[in-house]
């Protein structure tokens, strides 16, 4: 056991930890997410990652609609860097898995952008999960093309929108057994050479 700990320290290995940032449960409230002749409203949920994270899945459990929706993770509501994007037609609780997305520590926005003509909504949540990051208490919306984004605070009946960002953070996984064996054999050879030299 001591040898294994020494070998792990010698290889500089650190254990990865789980990242799970999101909001779940339905509190009975929903917010329009549409772009058609009757209205225009786009939505975004803000979240923060405490440190660099490898994101493997993204889901918007309470979002659904008819028509085409674009989804993005960006560092700004308008004109920022888009780190991830995807599109779906007639989504229902969209989920994206098998991702290999590295995001540094900082604040991000998960956007649900309805394309014309599309109608739908995104449900509010009843609880949050904050492992490796934090969830903004409310959410953002914009009405009209080129409009200004507004924030709905937690003082409103609407709480964070249902979503989940998950992956790992805090380092790399433990080295493969072959790497440990190679290091161990090198240390044994070095020890034998030192013994011969000291005789």
C-alpha positions as CSV (number, residue, x, y, z in Angstrom):
1,X,0.0,0.0,0.0
2,X,2.8,2.4,0.9
3,X,4.6,1.4,-2.3
4,X,1.5,2.2,-4.4
5,X,1.1,5.6,-2.7
6,X,4.7,6.3,-3.4
7,X,4.3,5.3,-7.1
8,X,1.3,7.5,-7.5
9,X,3.1,10.4,-6.0
10,X,6.1,9.7,-8.2
11,X,4.0,9.8,-11.4
12,X,2.3,13.0,-10.3
13,X,-1.1,11.5,-10.4
14,X,-4.1,13.2,-8.9
15,X,-7.6,11.8,-8.5
16,X,-10.3,13.2,-10.7
17,X,-13.6,14.3,-8.9
18,X,-17.1,14.4,-10.2
19,X,-18.7,17.6,-11.5
20,X,-22.5,17.8,-11.4
21,X,-24.0,21.2,-11.7
22,X,-27.7,21.6,-12.4
23,X,-31.2,22.0,-11.3
24,X,-33.9,19.3,-11.1
25,X,-37.5,18.6,-10.1
26,X,-40.5,20.5,-11.5
27,X,-41.9,23.3,-9.4
28,X,-45.1,23.6,-11.5
29,X,-43.9,26.7,-13.4
30,X,-42.8,27.0,-17.0
31,X,-41.3,29.8,-19.1
32,X,-42.1,30.3,-22.9
33,X,-39.3,29.5,-25.3
34,X,-40.5,30.4,-28.7
35,X,-39.9,32.2,-32.0
36,X,-43.0,32.4,-34.1
37,X,-45.7,34.8,-35.3
38,X,-47.2,34.9,-31.8
39,X,-44.0,35.8,-29.9
40,X,-40.3,35.7,-29.5
41,X,-38.5,34.6,-26.3
42,X,-35.1,33.0,-25.8
43,X,-33.9,31.5,-22.5
44,X,-30.5,31.0,-20.8
45,X,-29.4,29.5,-17.6
46,X,-26.2,30.7,-15.9
47,X,-23.8,28.5,-14.0
48,X,-20.2,28.6,-12.7
49,X,-17.5,26.0,-12.6
50,X,-15.0,26.1,-9.7
51,X,-12.1,24.8,-11.8
52,X,-11.2,23.4,-15.2
53,X,-13.6,20.6,-16.0
54,X,-14.1,17.9,-18.7
55,X,-17.8,18.0,-19.5
56,X,-19.2,14.7,-20.8
57,X,-22.9,15.3,-20.8
58,X,-25.4,18.2,-21.0
59,X,-29.2,18.0,-20.6
60,X,-32.1,20.3,-20.5
61,X,-34.7,18.0,-18.8
62,X,-37.5,20.5,-18.7
63,X,-37.2,22.0,-22.1
64,X,-39.4,20.9,-25.1
65,X,-40.9,22.4,-28.2
66,X,-41.9,22.0,-31.8
67,X,-39.6,23.3,-34.5
68,X,-35.8,23.7,-34.5
69,X,-33.8,24.7,-31.4
70,X,-30.2,25.6,-31.2
71,X,-28.3,24.9,-27.9
72,X,-25.1,26.6,-26.9
73,X,-22.7,27.0,-24.0
74,X,-21.1,30.5,-24.1
75,X,-19.3,32.8,-21.8
76,X,-21.7,35.6,-22.7
77,X,-25.3,36.1,-23.5
78,X,-24.4,38.0,-26.7
79,X,-21.2,38.1,-28.7
80,X,-19.2,35.8,-26.5
81,X,-17.2,32.6,-27.2
82,X,-19.4,29.6,-28.0
83,X,-17.7,26.5,-26.6
84,X,-20.3,24.0,-27.6
85,X,-23.4,24.0,-29.8
86,X,-26.0,21.5,-31.2
87,X,-29.4,21.6,-32.8
88,X,-32.5,19.5,-32.5
89,X,-36.0,19.4,-34.1
90,X,-39.0,18.9,-31.9
91,X,-37.0,18.4,-28.7
92,X,-38.3,16.8,-25.6
93,X,-36.0,16.9,-22.6
94,X,-32.9,17.1,-24.9
95,X,-29.8,15.3,-23.6
96,X,-26.3,15.3,-25.2
97,X,-23.8,12.6,-24.0
98,X,-20.4,11.3,-25.0
99,X,-19.0,14.9,-25.1
100,X,-15.3,15.8,-24.7
101,X,-15.7,19.5,-23.8
102,X,-13.1,21.2,-21.6
103,X,-14.3,24.3,-19.8
104,X,-12.0,26.4,-17.6
105,X,-13.0,27.8,-14.2
106,X,-15.6,30.6,-14.7
107,X,-19.1,31.6,-15.5
108,X,-21.1,30.2,-18.5
109,X,-24.5,30.4,-20.0
110,X,-26.5,27.4,-21.4
111,X,-28.8,28.9,-24.1
112,X,-31.9,27.5,-25.7
113,X,-32.5,29.4,-28.9
114,X,-35.8,28.8,-30.8
115,X,-35.6,29.2,-34.6
116,X,-38.5,30.6,-36.6
117,X,-41.1,29.1,-36.5
118,X,-40.8,27.3,-33.2
119,X,-42.9,27.2,-30.0
120,X,-42.1,25.6,-26.7
121,X,-41.1,26.1,-23.1
122,X,-38.6,25.4,-20.4
123,X,-39.6,24.3,-16.9
124,X,-38.4,25.8,-13.6
125,X,-36.8,23.5,-11.0
126,X,-37.4,22.8,-7.4
127,X,-33.8,21.9,-6.3
128,X,-30.2,22.4,-7.3
129,X,-27.1,20.2,-7.4
130,X,-23.7,22.0,-7.0
131,X,-20.8,19.6,-7.1
132,X,-17.8,21.4,-8.5
133,X,-19.7,24.6,-9.3
134,X,-22.8,26.7,-8.6
135,X,-26.1,27.4,-10.2
136,X,-27.5,31.0,-10.5
137,X,-30.7,31.2,-8.5
138,X,-32.7,32.6,-11.4
139,X,-32.3,32.7,-15.2
140,X,-32.2,35.0,-18.2
141,X,-34.6,35.8,-21.0
142,X,-34.8,38.1,-24.0
143,X,-37.9,39.3,-25.9
144,X,-37.7,40.4,-29.5
145,X,-34.9,40.1,-32.1
146,X,-31.9,42.2,-30.9
147,X,-33.5,42.8,-27.5
148,X,-31.8,43.2,-24.2
149,X,-31.4,40.1,-21.9
150,X,-33.2,40.4,-18.6
151,X,-32.7,38.5,-15.4
152,X,-35.5,36.8,-13.5
153,X,-34.3,36.6,-9.8
154,X,-35.0,34.0,-7.3
155,X,-37.4,36.3,-5.6
156,X,-39.8,35.6,-8.5
157,X,-41.8,32.3,-8.4
158,X,-39.5,31.1,-11.2
159,X,-36.3,29.4,-10.0
160,X,-33.4,28.0,-12.1
161,X,-34.4,26.2,-15.2
162,X,-34.1,22.4,-15.3
163,X,-30.6,21.4,-16.6
164,X,-27.6,19.4,-15.8
165,X,-23.9,19.7,-16.7
166,X,-21.7,16.8,-15.7
167,X,-18.2,15.5,-16.1
168,X,-15.0,15.3,-14.1
169,X,-12.5,17.8,-12.7
170,X,-9.5,18.2,-10.3
171,X,-6.9,16.2,-12.2
172,X,-6.3,13.0,-14.1
173,X,-7.3,9.4,-13.5
174,X,-4.9,7.0,-11.8
175,X,-2.2,5.8,-14.2
176,X,-2.7,2.5,-16.0
177,X,-1.1,-0.6,-14.4
178,X,1.5,-0.8,-17.2
179,X,2.8,2.7,-16.3
180,X,3.1,1.7,-12.6
181,X,4.9,-1.5,-13.5
182,X,7.3,0.4,-15.7
183,X,8.1,2.9,-13.0
184,X,8.5,0.1,-10.4
185,X,10.9,-1.9,-12.6
186,X,13.0,1.3,-13.1
187,X,13.1,1.9,-9.4
188,X,14.1,-1.7,-8.7
189,X,16.9,-1.5,-11.3
190,X,18.1,1.8,-9.8
191,X,18.2,0.2,-6.4
192,X,20.2,-2.8,-7.6
193,X,22.7,-0.5,-9.3
194,X,23.2,1.6,-6.2
195,X,23.7,-1.6,-4.1
196,X,26.4,-2.8,-6.5
197,X,28.1,0.5,-6.4
198,X,28.2,0.7,-2.6
199,X,29.8,-2.7,-2.2
